[in-house]
Amino acid sequence: IEDNGLIVAIPRSIEDLVREGESQNNCVGYYYNESIAKGDSFIFFIRRKDCPCESFITCRYNVKLRQLMEAKTFNNEENYGDKESDFLDKITSILNKYLEED
């Protein structure tokens, strides 16, 4: 998914989560592993299209509640603007639609 210079990156391994946590100085690499394994949480990353390997926003979506619980930048801040907020709303809508079909 791409929009307005932003893309979604999906972690494929624990190592991806650990790298994200280290890069963002947050707990995503360690704290949510059990929740992910149970299917309660879905973790994804927002990247700038021109820097896809660089951490930007780490997101946690609650599958049961069908809502975005966290979208954090470095040090668990929320340093992003309207463009990013709109993109996060779009991703949340897509996830909700997908879960309705399931």
Phi and psi in degrees as a GROMACS rama.xvg file:
@    title "Ramachandran Plot"
@    xaxis  label "Phi"
@    yaxis  label "Psi"
@TYPE xy
-137.991  140.088  GLU-2
-163.002  130.05  ASP-3
55.2502  38.6512  ASN-4
82.05  9.14777  GLY-5
-118.012  148.222  LEU-6
-134.791  163.355  ILE-7
-103.109  135.636  VAL-8
-119.293  134.857  ALA-9
-107.27  124.795  ILE-10
-65.9197  139.963  PRO-11
-109.84  -5.51497  ARG-12
-156.578  166.867  SER-13
-59.1743  -37.3027  ILE-14
-60.4377  -38.573  GLU-15
-61.4713  -41.6643  ASP-16
-66.0637  -42.6075  LEU-17
-63.4046  -44.9258  VAL-18
-59.4507  -42.7776  ARG-19
-62.651  -45.2684  GLU-20
-60.4207  -41.392  GLY-21
-68.137  -42.2525  GLU-22
-67.0864  -37.7163  SER-23
-94.2092  -5.52412  GLN-24
56.6024  51.3484  ASN-25
-135.793  -178.521  ASN-26
-98.082  9.79229  CYS-27
-58.7484  -29.3692  VAL-28
-76.5996  -10.0645  GLY-29
-131.586  -36.9337  TYR-30
-79.5507  -34.1936  TYR-31
-101.509  7.29578  TYR-32
-57.3853  -43.9173  ASN-33
-66.8222  -42.5839  GLU-34
-63.1094  -37.9414  SER-35
-66.7301  -46.4089  ILE-36
-60.6617  -35.1577  ALA-37
-76.8204  -14.4121  LYS-38
86.861  12.0265  GLY-39
-80.842  -33.9263  ASP-40
-121.589  145.421  SER-41
-123.431  121.762  PHE-42
-103.541  135.908  ILE-43
-146.948  163.837  PHE-44
-120.077  142.891  PHE-45
-101.716  130.955  ILE-46
-124.599  154.468  ARG-47
-78.1694  135.083  ARG-48
-58.013  -34.8128  LYS-49
-80.0514  -7.58692  ASP-50
-140.059  62.2421  CYS-51
-65.4941  -18.3184  PRO-52
-91.0367  -8.30234  CYS-53
-95.6268  127.574  GLU-54
-60.1806  141.533  SER-55
-134.713  -65.442  PHE-56
-130.147  129.183  ILE-57
-102.345  130.141  THR-58
-124.616  143.903  CYS-59
-127.381  121.363  ARG-60
-108.658  130.599  TYR-61
-89.4704  115.315  ASN-62
-66.996  -42.7366  VAL-63
-67.1266  -42.3872  LYS-64
-83.819  -15.0442  LEU-65
55.7364  51.773  ARG-66
-150.481  153.378  GLN-67
-75.7063  119.295  LEU-68
-92.0978  -35.7077  MET-69
-145.996  143.598  GLU-70
-146.174  98.1636  ALA-71
-122.265  143.625  LYS-72
-96.3897  -163.152  THR-73
-53.307  136.862  PHE-74
61.5883  31.7571  ASN-75
60.5225  29.4167  ASN-76
-85.6926  169.797  GLU-77
-121.286  57.7491  GLU-78
-88.4688  76.8011  ASN-79
-152.806  164.752  TYR-80
-109.521  -161.355  GLY-81
-63.2887  -38.792  ASP-82
-58.405  -45.6003  LYS-83
-69.5847  -40.4779  GLU-84
-61.1487  -42.5535  SER-85
-62.8705  -40.6956  ASP-86
-64.5499  -42.0683  PHE-87
-62.7046  -39.6108  LEU-88
-62.2125  -40.7181  ASP-89
-62.5462  -45.3038  LYS-90
-63.793  -43.2442  ILE-91
-60.3934  -42.2862  THR-92
-62.5366  -41.4247  SER-93
-63.597  -44.8783  ILE-94
-62.4289  -44.2373  LEU-95
-61.6082  -42.834  ASN-96
-62.7741  -44.0137  LYS-97
-60.3574  -43.1685  TYR-98
-69.3702  -31.5859  LEU-99
-64.7389  -34.0827  GLU-100
-75.4446  -21.5944  GLU-101
